[in-house]
Structure formats: structure tokens, C-alpha cells
Amino acid sequence: MNLKKRPIFLVHGLWNNPKLFDKLIKKINEEDYEFYLPHLPHKYGKTSLRTLARDLDVQINYLVGSETEIDLVGFSMGGLISRLWLQNYDGFLRTKRFFSIGTPHFGTYTAQMIPSFLMPGIAEMKRGSNLLSHLNNDLTSLEKVECTSFFTKWDLMSFPGWQAKLPIGDSYHLPVLTHKELITNSSSLDILVKKIFLIAN
């Protein structure tokens, strides 16, 4: 399927909503691509990532059916939700490319003191959590997808920032200082556009 015809799902992270991707989409000709921006209410981290991955599965199947090949872009926690869908819901069988942006694939120290009973969605992003160990101990399914990671070593949300990347696929350090700038800074967006949409700026 042609890149411009393959649906692209953009998955937001914690304390975000689909409007997060507005600046990225404005960088290209939106009419050339088929975008889907599912809203996954996380209740400030009270909703488990496993629940959000199930909700993502429901939305993808509802919006494009159960067999359509897609591309997947996840920002921050949205990258982990996307990974759960890819690895636990056989999403890898229908995903051509997966892009994660500032995603704490090995956990973040920022979540380390959050109790599971209070905010399980955040607690699941702790370093060494059961969920992350489950995802990282077997990458067989993920290896069937073209994976690309974007990160900044200065990230204090996905901390340490230099580990906010997958152990497989290409990875790119973006020239920004903060987590949010990964998806809002013009220089960062130019790189994302070039890599995700194959458009040279």
C-alpha cells in the first residue's frame, strides 16, 4: 500500500489529547494522508496502560477494520500503549511502521515514587515494572515492524532521556531540551516530518 494511502494512527500520551499532534499535521498537506487520532482518556494516570491498549485496539478495529495495514506513531506514554497493542493484540501483524517519540521504553525515574494503587498508569512506567519487563523480554513480534525512535537526552519526563528509545530499529536524537518540545519545536517537527512522511524540508 502506498504511504499516502496507508492509515496513520497518532497516539497521545499522559496529560495530552489528540490536539497534541496539531503542529505536526500542519507541517504537511493533511489531505495527502489518512490520519486517525484516537482519544484515550487516562484519568491523570489512573487508567492502566493495559486498559488503554485494549481501548486502542477497539478504536483501530472500529475505524479501519481488523485487517487494514497501518502506521503507528506514539508520543511519550502513547508509545508504550502502542507497544502493548503491537505485542499483546497482534498489532505487529498489520503494522508496517512504528514511531515512538520520547517514550520511556525502559521506564522513567520520574514515575518511581508513584504508588500503583493510586495511579497505576503512571506506576507501570517505573523502571523495572512488570509491564515493561514483559514488553522488553521478548521483542520477536516487534522485530517484524519497521521501528524508529526519537528522543532527547535532556528529557526529564522520560528520564534518563538517552534511554527513551527502542533496543531495535533506528533512533534519532532531536535537538531540543524538553519532553514537550519533541512534538512542538519547529526543528524537531522538521525531522519528524522528514522521517515519518518522507518529506524533505
VEXFITOR-146077 format. One line per 8 residues: for each residue x, y, z negated of N, C-alpha, C. Coordinates in steps of 0.001 Angstrom, whole numbers, plus 500000, padded with zeros to 6 digits. Each point is the difference from the previous one (the first is absolute). Layout:
REM VEXFITOR-146077
X:Y:Z:X:Y:Z:X:Y:Z ~ ... $
REM end
This chain:
REM VEXFITOR-146077
500844:498802:500000:499156:501198:500000:500877:501245:500000 ~ 499650:500984:500783:500730:501251:500058:499971:500702:498658 ~ 501123:500634:499616:500094:500692:498706:498850:500959:499796 ~ 499647:500750:501053:498968:501023:499861:498595:499393:499911 ~ 499879:498710:500258:498701:499349:499901:499878:499164:498734 ~ 501142:499681:499369:499970:499174:498799:499595:500851:498803 ~ 498972:499621:499267:499582:500792:498831:501128:500170:498990 ~ 500074:501190:499431:501004:500308:498979:499269:500323:498699 $
500261:499220:498972:499404:500239:498687:501004:500735:499119 ~ 499544:501105:499393:500834:500818:499121:499464:499860:498578 ~ 500816:499463:499105:499553:499666:498641:500650:500943:498991 ~ 499178:500780:499321:500501:500988:499043:500422:499342:498694 ~ 500654:500790:499139:500483:499479:498735:499261:500556:498794 ~ 500645:499906:498857:499438:500446:498733:499831:501513:499998 ~ 498866:500471:499435:499687:501426:499915:499896:500657:501372 ~ 499781:499185:501035:499834:500513:501363:498656:499557:500555 $
499681:500512:501173:498855:499539:500773:500396:500089:501468 ~ 499145:499608:500929:500387:499997:501412:500479:501340:500556 ~ 499636:501112:499375:500450:501313:500480:501519:500142:499916 ~ 500634:499128:499245:501450:499993:499879:500682:499973:501368 ~ 499373:499339:500953:500619:499791:501308:499655:501082:501023 ~ 499296:501037:499590:499574:501038:500940:501181:500622:500752 ~ 501062:500351:499294:501142:500653:500644:500691:499069:500991 ~ 500057:498728:499669:500617:499040:500911:499188:499883:501284 $
498696:499877:499862:499135:499834:501164:500016:501248:500878 ~ 500107:501185:499385:500026:501245:500765:501267:500142:500836 ~ 501006:499189:499688:501258:500060:500738:499915:499327:501370 ~ 498930:499247:500232:499860:499285:501264:498651:500339:500625 ~ 499771:499475:501173:498695:500150:500644:499099:498899:499453 ~ 499151:500380:499054:499178:499023:499289:499144:499164:500943 ~ 499590:500565:501112:499110:499288:500925:500702:498835:500697 ~ 501336:499987:499943:500750:498935:500658:500047:498713:499169 $
499593:500079:498732:500145:498859:499100:498679:499695:499294 ~ 499892:498768:499554:498809:499575:499273:500368:499882:498516 ~ 499637:501014:499219:500358:500055:498589:498861:499523:499110 ~ 500391:499359:498901:499062:499670:498935:500662:500357:498674 ~ 499267:500756:499184:500533:500459:498725:499078:499534:498866 ~ 500132:498755:499581:499114:499487:498950:500214:500731:498676 ~ 498896:500266:499320:500076:500612:498674:499959:498885:498968 ~ 501033:499931:499159:500109:498953:498992:500070:500653:498622 $
498848:500245:499364:499984:500664:498690:500748:499182:498943 ~ 501010:500611:499416:500854:499286:499045:499699:500355:498549 ~ 499092:500968:499810:499595:500427:498650:501212:500345:499135 ~ 500886:500820:500567:501189:500493:499290:500914:498870:499526 ~ 499973:498890:500698:500868:498886:499633:499317:498919:499203 ~ 498698:500142:499746:499262:498991:499231:499603:498792:500846 ~ 500020:500164:501306:499619:498901:500888:501237:499188:500384 ~ 499918:498703:499841:501115:499113:500328:500353:500076:501489 $
501275:499852:500310:500430:499988:501396:499401:498802:500736 ~ 499797:498916:499291:499397:498819:500628:498561:500305:500431 ~ 499292:500731:499170:498632:500403:500351:500006:500927:501201 ~ 500946:500933:500020:500089:500944:501108:500375:499288:501301 ~ 500843:498974:499908:500355:499228:501197:498788:499249:500533 ~ 499180:499487:499096:498761:499331:500419:499068:500997:500681 ~ 499915:501212:499430:499163:501031:500603:500520:500395:501376 ~ 501317:500056:500138:500593:500308:501303:499640:498918:501015 $
500055:498755:499589:499646:498893:500878:498554:500137:500494 ~ 499114:500333:499091:498590:500175:500355:499847:501126:501021 ~ 500697:501113:499758:499858:501152:500894:500592:499730:501378 ~ 501159:499346:500047:500609:499698:501301:499081:499097:500812 ~ 499476:498966:499375:499109:499070:500714:498713:500687:500439 ~ 499511:500907:499187:498769:500721:500345:500241:500958:501168 ~ 501150:500672:499986:500255:501052:500987:500444:499474:501360 ~ 500807:498942:500017:500527:499520:501290:499823:498502:500212 $
499306:499338:499088:499827:498566:500143:501133:499221:499358 ~ 499931:498694:500099:500949:499141:499286:501178:499523:500840 ~ 500038:500368:501276:501063:499488:500862:500796:501084:500719 ~ 499522:501218:500028:500678:501080:500716:501389:500255:499423 ~ 500995:500062:500863:501367:500295:499560:500104:501475:499610 ~ 500696:500286:498899:500097:501369:499508:501447:500351:499645 ~ 500221:501297:499777:501207:500505:499347:499576:500531:498639 ~ 500914:499977:499038:499668:500363:498631:501050:500953:499445 $
499522:501127:499432:500887:500994:499386:499544:500200:498557 ~ 500904:499822:499047:499640:500178:498597:500916:501002:499321 ~ 499404:500963:499314:500777:500989:499252:499991:499650:498519 ~ 501186:499949:499398:500136:499784:498564:499292:498717:499575 ~ 499092:500077:499041:499260:498828:499555:499243:499351:501151 ~ 499621:500804:501001:499316:499456:501166:500838:498976:500744 ~ 501317:500116:499886:500881:499005:500610:499917:498659:499297 ~ 499823:500025:498676:499861:498748:499253:498630:499368:500241 $
498963:500841:500075:498673:499490:500334:500048:499328:501373 ~ 500695:500653:500931:500137:499447:501351:500754:498676:499972 ~ 501054:499927:499193:500770:498758:499911:499157:498860:499439 ~ 499201:500299:498992:499119:498975:499437:499034:499485:501059 ~ 499486:500906:500816:499103:499583:501077:500752:499156:501024 ~ 501197:500427:500353:500795:499264:500980:500352:498604:499508 ~ 500402:499897:498735:500526:498750:499480:498952:499107:499334 ~ 498939:500580:499476:498986:499201:499281:498730:499754:500798 $
499748:500847:500992:498774:499872:500785:500298:499643:501462 ~ 501190:499470:500238:500420:499608:501354:499985:501166:500972 ~ 500165:501214:499475:500055:501163:500864:501165:499969:500965 ~ 501052:499261:499617:501186:499909:500863:499658:499346:501340 ~ 498943:499195:500046:499641:499306:501230:499446:500942:501064 ~ 499561:501199:499576:499376:500928:500940:500635:501381:499959 ~ 501138:500130:499347:500675:501299:499903:501274:499987:500827 ~ 500099:500936:500924:501187:500107:500843:501125:500711:499256 $
499677:501172:499396:501029:500810:499343:499501:500492:498647 ~ 500904:500019:499015:499697:500495:498657:501036:501044:499622 ~ 499507:501202:499657:500864:501093:499564:499677:500340:498545 ~ 501007:500013:499155:499786:500441:498615:500786:501283:499773 ~ 499365:500930:499287:500597:501318:499767:500045:500252:498501 ~ 501205:500051:499427:500143:500272:498570:499319:498965:499124 ~ 500041:498756:500400:499323:498927:499266:500951:499312:499025 ~ 499607:499845:498739:500874:499352:499006:499969:498477:500121 $
500616:499471:501043:499950:498564:500260:500631:499176:498883 ~ 500901:500602:499253:500617:499303:498866:499577:500628:498674 ~ 498922:500763:500046:499488:500634:498797:500591:501382:499782 ~ 499408:500715:499051:500481:501335:499678:500074:500164:498491 ~ 501094:500559:499526:500155:500249:498564:498957:500998:499504 ~ 499428:500771:500914:498978:500971:499633:498771:499315:499392 ~ 499773:498745:500388:498832:499259:499498:500319:499145:498782 ~ 501250:499991:499574:500457:499002:499038:499276:500040:498654 $
499578:501169:499564:499389:500131:498676:498474:499976:500033 ~ 499427:499778:501174:498535:499993:500129:499442:498642:499582 ~ 499095:499944:499008:499442:498713:499563:499026:499415:501021 ~ 500069:498694:500163:499164:499321:500992:498517:500122:499695 ~ 499643:499994:498715:498581:500042:499652:499379:501357:500316 ~ 500832:501028:500079:499499:501344:500229:499938:500339:501486 ~ 501095:499755:500707:500081:500320:501428:500704:498859:500736 ~ 499276:498910:500248:500633:498842:500637:500594:500279:501371 $
499373:500905:500755:500520:500303:501337:501381:500614:499958 ~ 500247:500839:499008:501330:500592:499846:500952:498996:499382 ~ 499522:499265:498990:500856:499029:499313:500515:498917:500946 ~ 499228:499687:501038:500445:498991:500966:501191:500480:500814 ~ 500322:501275:499919:501159:500540:500717:501232:500097:499111 ~ 499943:499410:498808:501175:499984:499135:501103:499151:500611 ~ 501217:500328:499685:501127:499167:500406:499822:498610:499398 ~ 500081:498973:500843:499906:498638:499512:498599:499513:499722 $
498985:500727:500439:498619:499570:499762:499715:498684:500725 ~ 499008:499271:499506:499624:498731:500627:499582:500202:501450 ~ 499284:501081:500256:499522:500263:501359:501171:500214:500954 ~ 500956:500816:499603:501138:500284:500882:500887:498768:500162 ~ 500151:499221:498931:500780:498761:500113:499336:499061:500999 ~ 498680:499935:499948:499247:499166:500942:500252:500451:501447 ~ 499956:501296:500236:500186:500521:501358:501418:499793:500504 ~ 500978:500176:499125:501400:500002:500440:500663:498627:499994 $
499380:499028:499330:500616:498672:499933:499827:499199:501281 ~ 499050:500369:500824:499784:499290:501260:499633:501005:501088 ~ 500945:500274:500878:499808:500984:501065:499703:499336:501346 ~ 499712:498709:499974:499812:499244:501242:498949:500629:500908 ~ 498846:500332:499434:498932:500571:500819:500362:501399:500482 ~ 500642:500780:499136:500350:501369:500359:501042:500043:501113 ~ 500815:498974:500087:501037:499941:501032:499410:499855:501399 ~ 498726:499688:500078:499336:499863:501304:499459:501341:500515 $
500175:501057:499184:499518:501337:500339:501196:500922:500212 ~ 499888:500932:500933:501051:501008:500185:499897:501019:498868 ~ 500935:499950:499061:499936:500834:498798:500999:501157:500056 ~ 499556:501168:499570:500851:501183:499922:499689:500739:498708 ~ 501044:500405:499289:499830:500722:498739:500593:501402:500105 ~ 499338:500955:499359:500487:501376:499897:500084:500354:498518 ~ 501070:500672:499605:500197:500321:498594:500870:501241:499853 ~ 500032:500552:498800:500988:501010:499649:500639:499580:498688 $
501296:500069:499925:500706:499543:498795:499725:500892:498798 ~ 499384:501168:500225:499711:500933:498907:498616:499769:499394 ~ 499283:499012:500491:498616:499758:499593:499899:499696:498500 ~ 499168:500737:499299:499798:499770:498568:498689:499275:499708 ~ 499184:499777:501021:498771:499223:499832:500274:498522:500295 ~ 500635:499729:501126:500494:498654:500295:501475:499995:499620 ~ 500242:499780:498722:501344:500203:499455:500604:498668:499559 ~ 501233:499682:500434:500914:500828:500775:499641:500051:501487 $
500080:501180:500557:499563:500232:501368:500731:499181:501039 ~ 501268:499694:499770:500758:499278:501013:499574:498528:500088 ~ 499163:499555:499066:499477:498640:500086:498562:499961:500530 ~ 499474:501148:500387:498617:500058:500500:499960:499586:501464 ~ 500487:498805:500250:500012:499488:501364:499943:498484:499953 ~ 499498:499429:501072:499890:498551:500100:501378:499364:500179 ~ 500162:498770:499535:501281:499308:500209:500160:499477:501419 ~ 498989:500191:500834:500085:499588:501404:499599:501175:500889 $
500412:499945:501247:499641:501042:500961:500886:501224:499902 ~ 499730:500976:500854:500769:501241:500008:499561:500907:498861 ~ 500911:500847:499540:499650:500987:498973:500680:501319:500328 ~ 499317:501097:499633:500488:501343:500324:499873:500907:498779 ~ 501098:500672:499700:499981:500992:498916:499537:501326:500585 ~ 498914:500549:499453:499458:501256:500501:500605:501172:499234 ~ 500258:501113:500697:500734:501129:499409:499134:500914:499144 ~ 499386:499437:498954:499150:500781:499101:500374:499666:498556 $
499498:500817:499060:500382:499848:498600:498923:499360:499132 ~ 498751:500054:500437:498924:499511:499148:499165:498928:500695 ~ 499266:499271:499190:499132:498923:500475:498956:500528:500990 ~ 499300:501044:499637:498918:500539:500836:500533:500534:501329 ~ 501220:500546:499986:500564:500546:501238:500240:498930:501062 ~ 500072:498750:499586:500178:498929:500976:498892:500013:501048 ~ 498809:500456:499597:498847:499971:500896:499468:501401:500308 ~ 500671:501056:499485:499519:501366:500251:501049:500918:500604 $
501270:499714:499778:501070:500853:500511:500127:499870:501514 ~ 500177:501119:500691:500039:499990:501463:501129:499128:500554 ~ 501183:500083:499397:501133:499195:500473:499732:498512:499824 ~ 499397:499664:498869:499643:498609:499742:498947:499517:500997 ~ 498997:500827:500236:498929:499635:500919:500527:499805:501419 ~ 500963:500803:500410:500574:499846:501339:500615:498606:500167 ~ 500669:499522:498953:500617:498674:500064:498927:498915:500007 ~ 498977:500162:499171:498916:499017:499966:499297:499899:501347 $
499751:501154:500609:499340:500020:501307:500849:499257:501036 ~ 501293:500240:499960:500890:499366:500971:500022:498480:499822 ~ 500033:499549:498775:500129:498567:499730:498664:499256:500094 ~ 498931:500618:499502:498711:499307:499973:499291:500095:501354 ~ 500030:501191:500591:499240:500207:501236:500899:500018:501240 ~ 501297:499796:499765:500967:499928:501094:499981:501254:500860 ~ 499851:501156:499303:499971:501285:500688:501248:500781:499610 ~ 500795:500387:500952:501191:500795:499730:499618:501452:499851 $
500510:500665:498954:499689:501411:499766:501168:500872:500422 $
REM end
